Amino acid sequence: MGIATLEQQPEHATPAIVGPRTARKPALPALTGIRTVLALGIVLFHFTPPHLGLLYPIIDNSYVFVGCFFLISGFILTYNYFDRAITLNKRDFWVARLSRLYPVYLLVLIVSTRMLQDEWASRSHADFWRGIILTPLLLQGWSPALATFGNTVAWTLSCEVMFYAAFPFLIYLWATRMHWLNTPGRLIALFMALWALGMLPHILYAAFNPEHLAAPVDRYTSTSFLRFLKYTPPPYVCTFLAGVTLGKLHPLLTFTPRQRLVVAASAFTLLGLFFYTGAVKHVPYLILHGGFLVPLFSLLILGLAGPNPIAAVFSIRPLVLLGEATFALYLLHFNTFILIHTYHLPERLHLTALEPWFSYLAIIALAFATLHFVENPGRKAILRRFSSRPKPTTTPA
């Protein structure tokens, strides 16, 4: 979920050989800022405080933000790399992506060792050892039974690794064979087709109830098929590809700041109406989980991907600073919150009256510390060791 350095060069409808030197792209700080809001929504969804008032309809459904992260991921990767589709060094791309994921993930594995006691007690020994093998390799998400092994939220990394593995091949194929798609009308049609295709398995399950469930599916329903739909990479492929398509569409839409403001305001208005008019209660959980809101999230991304007053709000420094730490925040929050209460830290520090806000602030502080002392140094060390790019040399004075 880390956002790489943003650079831009004009896109073309026909393939072109792009050299390794590219013009710097404008930053998209509002997309970093909105990640803060999405990540905090997920934290509050998992550990919901009382008395949320007006925020409750959104927080109670914030699981949908995970799909929005995949959409943003496809958009940002395309924004960042598509002008290098022909010349992209695959090894350097993969090293750069994994250098952002693995240092934090390794820390989370260490933090989560306490959870292995519960895994041993609740699983068969065969499943436990499979989880022990698959989880460090970021492959646990491919097993519906083991997707939440050790850290409930880490299954998303199995999805990201698959997307990263495929992305260089995808953009090369697009640049050399699929450039006929690069018109606004065709890209919008492709986006809608991907959205419909991604929704189809969830719609079919809701319509036919293949596992003969006695009650409607909700967030607590757990069967093998439902865990496949919720936690494994294939159901999220279309959402990621929709993000890639959106990334290709973005430079072809010549929005003025006022038009972009209208797009962003429309997205927020429609999302607000969906959550606050009760419409959310009429969409089955599984369909909402399966990407029902992808078109509205896409409007939001387009609205925040350029200058306008709403983008300026999400570009304020505190939101952007925390947005840079959202990968660590997301990956650490679940087990850290549990460990804080397993070891009764609020009670020991005589801060029980401040719960759960003490726990939230502790997790945010840990996320910032992880960004500065683990994620950034680890990324730089991995790039120095494994990147094929020439290392800087010093000349004697």
C-alpha positions in Angstrom: 0.0 0.0 0.0 3.0 2.2 -0.1 2.9 5.0 -2.7 6.1 5.4 -4.6 7.6 8.6 -5.8 5.1 10.2 -8.3 6.4 11.1 -11.7 4.5 11.8 -14.9 5.0 11.9 -18.6 2.2 12.4 -21.1 0.4 9.2 -22.1 -0.2 8.4 -25.8 -2.9 6.4 -27.6 -0.2 4.5 -29.5 2.8 2.6 -28.0 6.0 4.5 -27.7 9.5 3.6 -26.6 10.1 5.5 -23.4 13.6 5.9 -22.2 14.6 5.4 -18.6 14.7 9.2 -18.0 11.2 10.5 -17.4 9.8 13.9 -16.4 8.9 14.2 -12.7 5.2 13.8 -12.2 3.2 16.0 -9.9 2.6 14.6 -6.5 -0.9 13.6 -5.4 -1.0 14.4 -1.7 -4.8 14.3 -1.5 -4.7 10.6 -2.3 -2.2 10.1 0.5 -4.4 12.1 2.8 -7.5 10.1 2.0 -5.6 7.0 2.8 -5.4 8.3 6.4 -9.2 8.5 6.6 -9.6 5.1 5.0 -7.1 3.4 7.3 -8.5 5.1 10.5 -12.0 3.9 9.3 -10.7 0.3 9.2 -9.1 0.6 12.6 -12.3 1.9 14.1 -14.3 -0.8 12.3 -12.2 -3.6 13.9 -12.2 -1.9 17.4 -15.3 0.3 17.5 -15.5 2.8 20.4 -18.9 3.7 21.9 -20.8 6.9 21.1 -19.7 7.4 17.5 -22.9 9.3 16.7 -22.9 10.5 13.1 -19.8 8.6 12.3 -21.3 5.2 13.1 -23.0 4.4 9.7 -19.6 4.9 8.0 -17.5 3.1 10.6 -19.9 0.2 10.8 -19.3 -0.4 7.0 -15.6 0.6 6.8 -14.6 -2.9 5.6 -15.4 -1.6 2.1 -12.3 0.6 2.3 -10.1 -2.4 1.8 -11.3 -2.6 -1.8 -10.7 1.1 -2.2 -7.1 0.6 -1.2 -6.7 -2.0 -4.0 -8.3 0.5 -6.4 -5.9 3.2 -5.3 -3.0 0.7 -5.6 -3.8 0.0 -9.3 -4.3 3.7 -10.0 -1.0 4.8 -8.4 1.1 2.1 -10.0 -0.3 3.0 -13.4 0.2 6.7 -12.8 3.8 6.0 -11.6 5.0 3.4 -14.1 2.9 3.2 -17.3 5.1 5.6 -19.2 8.0 3.1 -18.6 5.9 0.1 -19.7 8.4 -0.9 -22.5 11.6 -0.2 -20.6 10.7 -1.1 -17.0 13.2 -3.4 -15.4 11.0 -6.1 -13.8 13.6 -7.1 -11.2 14.0 -3.5 -10.0 10.2 -3.0 -9.9 9.7 -6.1 -7.8 12.6 -5.3 -5.5 11.2 -1.8 -5.0 7.7 -3.1 -4.2 8.9 -5.8 -1.8 11.3 -3.3 -0.2 8.2 -1.4 0.9 6.3 -4.4 2.1 8.7 -6.7 3.8 10.5 -4.7 6.5 7.2 -3.7 8.1 5.8 -7.2 7.5 8.8 -8.8 9.2 8.3 -6.5 12.2 4.6 -7.6 12.3 5.6 -11.2 12.2 7.8 -10.6 15.3 5.1 -8.7 17.1 2.6 -11.4 16.3 4.5 -14.3 17.8 2.2 -14.1 20.8 -0.7 -14.9 18.6 0.8 -18.3 17.6 -0.3 -19.7 20.9 -3.9 -19.1 20.0 -3.3 -20.5 16.5 -1.9 -23.7 17.9 -4.8 -24.1 20.2 -7.5 -23.4 17.6 -6.2 -25.2 14.5 -5.2 -28.7 13.6 -1.4 -29.3 13.8 -1.3 -29.7 10.0 -3.0 -26.3 9.4 -0.7 -24.7 12.0 2.5 -25.8 10.3 1.1 -24.8 6.9 0.4 -21.4 8.3 3.9 -21.2 9.8 5.3 -21.9 6.3 3.0 -19.8 4.1 2.7 -16.7 6.3 6.4 -15.5 6.1 6.2 -16.0 2.3 3.1 -13.8 2.0 1.1 -16.7 0.6 -1.4 -17.3 3.4 -4.0 -15.4 1.6 -4.2 -18.1 -1.1 -5.7 -20.5 1.5 -9.2 -19.5 2.7 -8.7 -21.5 5.9 -5.3 -19.8 6.7 -5.8 -16.3 5.2 -6.1 -14.7 8.6 -3.4 -16.8 10.3 -1.4 -14.9 12.8 -2.7 -11.5 11.8 -6.2 -11.1 10.7 -5.5 -8.2 8.2 -2.3 -9.5 6.6 -4.2 -11.5 3.9 -4.3 -8.3 1.9 -0.5 -8.6 1.3 -1.0 -11.8 -0.6 -3.2 -9.9 -2.9 -0.7 -7.0 -3.3 2.1 -9.4 -4.0 0.1 -11.1 -6.8 -0.8 -7.7 -8.3 2.9 -6.6 -8.1 4.0 -9.8 -9.8 1.6 -9.4 -12.7 1.8 -5.6 -13.1 5.0 -5.3 -15.3 3.6 -7.9 -17.7 0.2 -6.2 -17.7 1.4 -2.8 -18.6 3.8 -4.2 -21.3 1.0 -6.1 -22.9 -1.2 -3.0 -22.7 1.4 -0.8 -24.3 2.3 -3.2 -27.1 -1.0 -5.0 -27.8 -3.9 -3.2 -26.2 -3.2 0.5 -26.9 -6.4 0.5 -29.0 -8.2 0.8 -25.6 -6.7 4.2 -24.9 -9.7 6.4 -25.5 -12.0 7.7 -22.8 -15.1 5.9 -24.1 -13.4 2.5 -24.3 -11.6 2.9 -21.0 -14.9 3.7 -19.2 -16.6 0.7 -20.9 -13.7 -1.5 -19.7 -13.9 -0.1 -16.2 -17.6 -0.8 -16.0 -17.1 -4.3 -17.4 -14.4 -5.1 -14.8 -16.7 -3.8 -12.0 -19.6 -6.0 -13.2 -17.3 -9.0 -13.6 -15.8 -8.5 -10.1 -19.3 -8.3 -8.6 -20.6 -11.4 -10.4 -19.4 -14.1 -7.9 -20.8 -12.2 -5.0 -24.1 -11.6 -6.7 -24.4 -15.3 -7.7 -23.7 -16.4 -4.2 -26.2 -14.1 -2.7 -28.8 -15.2 -5.3 -28.4 -19.0 -5.1 -27.0 -19.5 -1.6 -24.9 -22.5 -2.6 -24.0 -23.4 0.9 -27.6 -23.4 2.1 -27.1 -20.9 4.9 -30.1 -20.5 7.2 -29.5 -16.7 7.7 -28.3 -13.9 5.5 -24.5 -13.5 5.2 -23.0 -10.9 7.6 -19.5 -10.0 8.7 -19.5 -12.9 11.2 -20.5 -15.6 8.7 -17.6 -17.9 7.9 -17.6 -20.7 5.4 -15.0 -21.9 3.0 -16.6 -20.3 0.0 -17.2 -17.0 1.8 -13.6 -16.9 3.1 -12.5 -17.4 -0.5 -14.6 -14.5 -1.6 -13.5 -12.3 1.3 -9.8 -13.1 1.8 -8.1 -14.6 -1.3 -6.6 -12.7 -4.2 -8.7 -13.7 -7.2 -11.9 -11.9 -6.1 -9.9 -8.6 -6.0 -8.3 -8.9 -9.4 -11.1 -6.9 -11.1 -10.9 -4.1 -8.5 -7.2 -3.8 -9.0 -7.6 -3.8 -12.8 -10.3 -1.2 -12.5 -7.7 0.9 -10.7 -5.2 0.4 -13.5 -7.9 1.3 -16.0 -8.7 4.4 -14.0 -5.0 5.3 -14.1 -5.0 5.1 -17.9 -8.2 7.2 -18.1 -7.0 9.9 -15.7 -4.6 11.7 -18.1 -7.1 11.6 -20.9 -9.7 13.6 -18.9 -8.7 17.2 -19.0 -10.5 18.4 -15.9 -10.4 22.1 -14.9 -10.1 22.6 -11.1 -13.8 23.5 -11.0 -14.8 20.3 -12.9 -12.6 18.2 -10.6 -14.2 19.9 -7.6 -17.6 18.9 -9.0 -16.4 15.3 -9.4 -15.0 15.1 -5.8 -18.1 16.8 -4.3 -20.4 14.4 -6.3 -18.4 11.4 -4.9 -18.6 12.6 -1.3 -22.3 13.5 -1.7 -23.3 10.1 -3.2 -21.3 8.2 -0.6 -22.9 10.3 2.2 -26.4 9.7 0.8 -25.6 6.0 0.5 -24.5 5.7 4.2 -26.9 8.1 5.8 -30.2 7.6 4.0 -30.4 3.9 4.9 -29.6 2.7 1.4 -26.6 0.8 2.9 -29.1 -1.4 4.8 -30.7 -2.6 1.6 -27.5 -3.8 -0.1 -26.6 -7.4 1.0 -23.3 -7.5 3.0 -21.6 -9.8 0.5 -22.4 -7.6 -2.5 -21.2 -4.5 -0.6 -18.1 -6.4 0.3 -17.6 -7.4 -3.3 -17.1 -3.9 -4.7 -20.5 -2.3 -4.9 -19.1 1.1 -4.2 -16.1 0.9 -6.6 -17.6 3.4 -9.1 -18.1 6.0 -6.3 -14.6 5.4 -5.0 -13.3 5.9 -8.5 -15.0 9.2 -8.8 -13.4 10.1 -5.4 -9.9 9.2 -6.7 -10.4 11.2 -9.9 -11.7 14.1 -7.9 -8.7 14.1 -5.5 -6.1 13.5 -8.2 -5.7 17.2 -9.1 -6.0 20.7 -7.7 -9.3 21.8 -6.2 -10.6 23.0 -2.8 -11.6 19.5 -1.6 -8.2 18.0 -2.6 -6.6 20.9 -0.7 -8.4 19.8 2.5 -7.0 16.2 2.1 -3.6 17.6 1.4 -3.1 19.2 4.7 0.2 18.2 6.4 -1.2 16.1 9.3 -3.3 13.9 7.0 -0.4 13.5 4.5 2.1 12.6 7.3 -0.2 10.0 8.7 -1.1 8.8 5.2 2.6 8.0 4.7 2.4 5.7 7.7 -0.9 4.0 6.8 0.8 0.8 5.6 2.3 0.3 9.0 -0.8 1.5 10.7 -3.0 -1.0 8.8 -0.7 -3.9 9.3 0.1 -3.3 13.0 -3.2 -2.2 14.3 -5.1 -5.4 14.8 -2.5 -7.4 16.8 -1.2 -4.4 18.6 -4.6 -3.5 19.9 -5.1 -7.1 21.1 -1.6 -7.2 22.7 -2.2 -3.9 24.5 -5.2 -5.4 26.2 -3.7 -8.9 26.6 -1.0 -7.3 28.8 -3.4 -4.8 30.4 -1.2 -1.8 29.6 -4.0 0.8 30.2 -4.5 -0.6 33.7 -0.8 -0.8 34.4 -0.3 2.8 33.3 -3.5 3.9 35.1 -5.0 5.1 31.8 -8.1 3.0 31.8 -10.3 6.1 31.7 -8.8 7.1 28.4 -9.6 3.8 26.7 -9.9 3.1 23.8 -8.3 6.4 22.8 -5.1 5.5 24.5 -4.8 2.4 22.4 -5.5 4.2 19.2 -2.9 6.9 19.9 -0.4 4.2 20.9 -1.0 2.4 17.6 -0.6 5.6 15.6 2.6 6.4 17.5 3.9 2.9 16.7 3.0 3.3 13.1 5.0 6.6 12.8 8.0 4.9 14.6 7.8 2.0 12.3 7.8 4.3 9.2 10.9 6.1 10.3 12.9 3.4 12.0 11.9 0.2 10.1 10.0 0.9 6.8 12.2 3.7 5.4 15.6 2.3 6.5 14.7 -1.2 5.5 13.5 -0.1 2.1 16.8 1.8 1.5 18.9 -1.2 2.7 17.1 -3.6 0.4 17.4 -1.3 -2.6 21.1 -0.8 -2.0 21.6 -4.6 -1.8 19.4 -5.9 -4.5 18.6 -3.1 -7.0 20.5 -3.4 -10.3 20.6 0.4 -10.6 24.2 1.8 -10.5 25.3 2.7 -7.0 26.4 6.2 -6.4 30.2 6.6 -6.2 32.2 9.2 -4.3 35.0 11.1 -5.9 38.0 11.9 -3.7 38.3 15.6 -2.9 
